[in-house]
Amino acid sequence: MKRNLYLDVQEKEEALENFLGALAHIRPEKQVVSVTESLGRVTAEAVYARCSSPSYNSCAMDGIAVISSHTKGASENSPVLLEYEKDYVDVDTGDMIRPPYDAVIMAEDLIETEDGYRIIAPTHPFAHVRAVGEDIVTSEMVLPSGHEIRAIDISVLLSAGVTEIPVIRRPVAGIIPTGDEMVDFREALEGGGPEDGKIIETNSWMFDGLIRENGGTAKRYGIVPDRPEMLKKAVLSAVEECDIVIVNAGSSAGRDDYTIHVIRELGEVLTHGVAIKPGKPVILGKVKGRPVIGLPGYPVSAYLTFTEFVIPVMNLFLNRERGREEKIKARLTKTLMSGLKYEEYVRVKLGMVDGQMIAAPLKRGAGASMSLVKADGFCVIPQNSEGIMAHEEVEVKLLRKPEQIEKTLVLIGSHDIILDVLNDLMKEKRSGMSLSSTHVGSLAGLIALRKRETHLAPSHLLCEEDGSYNEAVIREMFPGERMAIIKGVRRRQGFIVKKGNPLNIRSVRDITPEIRYINRQKGAGTRVLFDYLLKKEGISPANIQGYENEAATHMSVAVAVQKDNADTGMGIYSCAKALGLDFVDAAFEEYDFVTYAEYLELPSVQEFLCALTGEEFGRHLDELGGYSREEIGKIRLISP
Amino acid sequence: MKRNLYLDVQEKEEALENFLGALAHIRPEKQVVSVTESLGRVTAEAVYARCSSPSYNSCAMDGIAVISSHTKGASENSPVLLEYEKDYVDVDTGDMIRPPYDAVIMAEDLIETEDGYRIIAPTHPFAHVRAVGEDIVTSEMVLPSGHEIRAIDISVLLSAGVTEIPVIRRPVAGIIPTGDEMVDFREALEGGGPEDGKIIETNSWMFDGLIRENGGTAKRYGIVPDRPEMLKKAVLSAVEECDIVIVNAGSSAGRDDYTIHVIRELGEVLTHGVAIKPGKPVILGKVKGRPVIGLPGYPVSAYLTFTEFVIPVMNLFLNRERGREEKIKARLTKTLMSGLKYEEYVRVKLGMVDGQMIAAPLKRGAGASMSLVKADGFCVIPQNSEGIMAHEEVEVKLLRKPEQIEKTLVLIGSHDIILDVLNDLMKEKRSGMSLSSTHVGSLAGLIALRKRETHLAPSHLLCEEDGSYNEAVIREMFPGERMAIIKGVRRRQGFIVKKGNPLNIRSVRDITPEIRYINRQKGAGTRVLFDYLLKKEGISPANIQGYENEAATHMSVAVAVQKDNADTGMGIYSCAKALGLDFVDAAFEEYDFVTYAEYLELPSVQEFLCALTGEEFGRHLDELGGYSREEIGKIRLISP
C-alpha cells in the first residue's frame, strides 16, 4: 500500500473548533438515579423539596415541653412550680411538641423538686422548638442545575423527601485498539513478556482510566488487526453502542494505517493531522453523527491528544466548561528549542527552590511513558515560537497538586537507582515530602545548583590530579560560597558485561575497536571516569566503537548490554546485578549530595538525611549490592 | 431513666490526641488488586518493572530499516542508492528492527526511484530506533509507595509487565443508625412523608457518602430502636465486621441515649463530650480494639464531628496525613459572638467583592442542614475567644472550590424565591458563574452594599411619604455615589392565610388580638410594609399576637400558616401558591436589585442581567405566579 506522506496539518484550536462545530447537535441527556447512588453526579435540573423538615414542631433540646403562658412571671424571687401533665411533659431532642404545649425548657434550667420542676425565668412560644419547615420547606429549591452531589447533599435531599434525581448522563466512550503488533497484556504476560515484535496494548487501559476520571463510562473493545474490513465492522458496531468512539492507533499515514480510510468510507473526516507535538497524527471524524477520533499510538501522544480532543467532546455531553486544568508559573532550567510548525508539550519536573518555582524539562520522546509518570506537568511552547530560553518564566499545566510540589526536595545531577529508593522511603513516612530527581549528569547538576535550580546535586566528579571526589570541583565552581557535601555511598563502578564475560573484558585496555561500547552523556561522572581511564592508557576515543552512542542512566547501559545492543559500557554494580549481568570493577567512587550549607536546615533536607541514614535504607543498599556506607550522612562543610 | 446532665467536656485537640493514642495499634493493611482496577487507589509499597519497554529494538518512525554502514558518504552531490533487502526493508512505527538492520530512515527523507530509494545523508546506528528498555528497564522502580494511581500509571504498569499491585486496603466503616423516632426514607415516603413524631433517617446516608469520599468502604446497618440490648448486639456484630463503627445518634445524655452505656459495658469510653459547637455530644470509645464513635444526631453536628473525629481515624488505616482541607482568608460581614467554652464552627457564604473575599455568616442552628448545603465554608471561632468582630479577617475552611467562589455574584438583602431560579438559570448556562444570596432583609442588604460586601442588594423598601420604592432610601444612604437600580419584578405582597381563609382576613384591620400572626425580622421590607399598614390604621404592634415571632423568609411564613403555627403573616403570593394557601392582596411592590453603577460592568452582573431578561425566567415567573415584569432588567442610574 502506498504511503500518504503528508497530512494536511491544522492548528489545534482551529481543528477543535471545527470539530465541536460539527458536533453542535450533541445535547447533554438526563438520567434519573437514586439519590443514595448519586454521589459525584451532576444535577441535570433544579431539585425541589417534596416535604418540609422538620415535618412537625420538634423539640430542640432535652428537657420539658411546657405551656408557655404557664411560665409567666417566673423569676429568682418568685419561682414558678410546673406540675407534670398539668404544666409540662418530659421531652428529648427530636420529640414532637403537641398542643397545648408550645415551648421547651432545657433540662439544665430546671430545679427538681418533689412536686415537679421549679423555674426562675419565663419562656415564650416556640422557645427551643424547631418549627415545622425550619430547615426545609416543601417546594423550595434544594439544589440548582449543574450541582455536583456531595455527601451532605444526599442527606438533605432525603430529608426533603427526594429519593430520585435527574442527573446528567455519563457519555459512553468506546475504545477500539488496533494493530497487528498489539497483544493483550494477559496473553503477553502468560509467556513472561511479549514475543519479539509484539507490543503490550496498554493505551486502551489508560483511556479507560482517563474516561472514568473525566466523568464518562468506558467501553473497551478487543484488539482489531490491521485489516480494513475488520476495523470497519468494529467502528460500525461501536457507533451503535457508544456516544464517542476512539480508534487507537493507525491514525498516521503508514502502510497499515487504515483508520483514515475507514472513517472516510463510513462517514466524514474533518481533520487529519494537528500541529501539536507530540500528537500530530490525530483524526477527527464523524460516523452516523457520532464523533469518531483516531489517536496516535505513542503513549505520550495518546495521552495529550486525549486531553486536547476527547475531553472537550465529553464535556459536550456533560454540559461542562472546557477543562479546569491547574496551571502554575515556573522558571525554566534550560533552553527548549522547538519548531515553528507545532505547539509543543514538554514534560517537566517542578520544584520550589529558594522561593522560586523551577521547571526542569524531561525527555521529549513520544514513547517515553515513564517520563509522563514522573512528570509534574507540561510546559507548552506555542506554535510560531522557536523555543523558550533558560530562566524565562513559563506556564506549566499541572499533573500533580501544587501542595505536593511545594513539599518536594529537588535533586538534579548524577543518576543512581538508590534515588528511587530514597524517594520511596520519604513517601512511606507520610510527611507529605518526596524527592524529585532529574538525571543530567554530575556536572550539569552542579551548574543547576549554582543557579539555585536544585536543592541537592548528586555528584561523583573525579579530580584527575589526586583521584579525590567532588570537593575540588566544588571549590572551583562555588567560590565565596558556604557549601556542604552530604556524604552518600561509595559504589562500585566498572564495566557491565554479559553473563560469563564472553569477550573477556578485564580493564579499559580490553575495549578494542571490535567491541561495541555504550557511553554515557557528556558531563556524566561515569563518562568523566571513562575518559580518565582512556587517557591514562593513552587510548583515543576514536578507537572506541560506539563512543558517540549515549545512554542517560546506568540502567540504560545495563539493558543495552543485556539485550545485545552493546558488548559493554560503564555503570554501577547494582544495575549489572539487577539484570543478572557480570561486572568488572574499575573504581570505587564517592557518590555524594552537594548543597549550600544554608539548605541543610530545610525540613525536606532534614527528612532526606533521616531516610539516608536510616536502617531501612541500609538494608536496601545491601540488597542492591555494590555499595558501602562508612560515611553515609556525614556532612562536610566547605568554607570559602 | 435519670438524665446524666453534664458531660465531662474535653478540648477537641486533646480528645483527638488521646483517641489516636489509644488506637496506635492500627496499621495500614495491604491488599493486592488488579492494575486495571486500581484507579484512585494508593500503592502500599514501591512497584518495580517486571519487563522492559520496548521489549525489543523498535522502529520509531514510518520509513525503512537500513544497515547504517551502507549509508556512509551519502550527500546531495553523491546520493547513495539503497536496494530492497540488500540495504533496506520497509518498516512502520513499532516494527522490530532485526540484524543486520540497525537504523531507520524516515519516509520523508527518501527519494523513490525505480531501483530503490536514494538518500542524500548518511545515518548512524540506532537512528530513529527505540532501543530495548528505552522507556522502562526491568527491575527499575515504576512507582514509589503512597502513590495515588492515575490513568497514565495504569498503562505504564502494564507496559512494565505488572498486572497486580499492592494497595492500601480501604477501611470498612460501619454505620449504626439508632432512635425510636427514626424511620427509613423508603418507608417514610411510601406514605407521602414521615408520620408525626417520626424523622427520616438521613445521617447514615451522609456518612455513607463521606466515607466513600474519603477513601473508605461504608457498611450501613438497619435502624436500631432505643433498646440497650439491641444496640449492644448491633455494636458487637459491627466490630466483628468493620474497622470503625459509628453509632448515630444517642450520643448525648438524654433518657434514651444508651450509646455511652453500651460502649462502656462492651469496652471503654475515652471521651464523652467535646468542646466544639455544634457537635458537643461526641463519644470516642473502643470495643475489642476497634474504634467505636458515637456522633450527635443534628445533621450539622453529625457532619462536623465526622470530619473532626472519623476522618483522622480513617487516615490511620489509609496511611495518610491528617486532612488536606482548603482554607481561605476572608473578611467577616458581621460580628459573631461565641461562648468561651467551645470552639465554634459557623457556616458562611463567601464571595469576592471589589477584590476582597467576604464571608457572610449563615444560620447557626445545628439542625439547619440546608444551610450546610448552601454554605461555602466554615469560619472557626477558637475556644477562649468571645467572638470575632465584623470586618476582621477570618480563616474559612472551604466546602467549595476557590475558583467557583471567585466567579460567584453576591446578593445580600431581601428574600424572594426567584433568586433560586436565577441562580439555577445562571448555572445552567455553564459559564461557571453562579449567584449566592444571603437573606437579611432589604435594609441590611443596603448596609452591606455600602460596606462593599455584596455586588447586588435585592430591595423593596417603601418610602412611607410617597409610596415609592427604593430610590428615596438609596439617595439617603449613598450620598455622593453613582448608584444603579436594576429593575426586577413587581410582586403581590399580602396576607398568607389558610385555604378558604377561615378567619376571613381581608385587610390589616382584620388582624385582631385573637389572630396568631407571624412576623418577619427587623429590616425586612415586608416588615416595613406591615408596620406602615399598622400605622396607617392606627393599630399598635402590642395588639398583634406574635409580633415578636420572626421568620426569615416568605417561605417560612407560608409554612407556619400551612402547619398552623400561625393564622396569618405577610408574604409574597408565589409562596402562598407554592404551598396551596390562600392570599389577600395588600400591595403590589417593586422588588429591585441595587448596586454601584460601576458594578454594572462586571461579567457576573452582565450574566445576571442576561438571566433576568431571558424568556426562560419569564416562563418561571408565570408559573410561580404573582409577578409582573414590565420593567424587568431596566437600569435606572442615580447620580449624586
Interface residues (C-beta under 8 A of the other chain):
Chain A: R3 L5 V35 T36 L39 E45 A46 R50 C51 S52 S53 P54 S55 Y56 N57 S58 A60 D62 D90 D92 T93 G94 D95 M96 A107 E108 H124 P125 F126 R130 A131 V132 G133 E134 D135 I136 V137 T138 S139 E140 M141 V142 L143 P144 S145 G146 H147 R150 A151 I152 D153 I154 S155 V156 L158 S159 G161 T163 G179 E181 F185 R186 L189 G192 G193 P194 D196 G197 I199 I200 T202 N203 W205 M206 F207 D208 G209 L210 R212 E213 S252 A253 G254 R255 D256 D257 G297 Y298 P299 Y303 N319 R320 E321 R324 G365 G367 A368 S369 M370 L372 V373 L399 E403 I417 D420 V421 N423 D424 K427 E428 R430 S431 G432 S434 G546 E548 N549 M555 S556 A558 V559 A560 Q562 K563 N565 A578 L579
Chain B: R3 L5 V35 T36 L39 E45 A46 R50 C51 S52 S53 P54 S55 Y56 N57 S58 A60 D62 D90 D92 T93 G94 D95 M96 A107 E108 H124 P125 F126 R130 A131 V132 G133 E134 D135 I136 V137 T138 S139 E140 M141 V142 L143 P144 S145 G146 H147 R150 A151 I152 D153 I154 S155 V156 L158 S159 G161 T163 G179 E181 F185 R186 L189 G192 G193 P194 D196 G197 K198 I199 I200 T202 N203 W205 M206 F207 D208 G209 L210 R212 E213 S252 A253 G254 R255 D256 D257 G297 Y298 P299 Y303 N319 R320 E321 R324 G365 G367 A368 S369 M370 L372 V373 L399 E403 I417 D420 V421 N423 D424 K427 E428 R430 S431 G432 S434 G546 E548 N549 M555 S556 A558 V559 A560 Q562 K563 N565 A578 L579
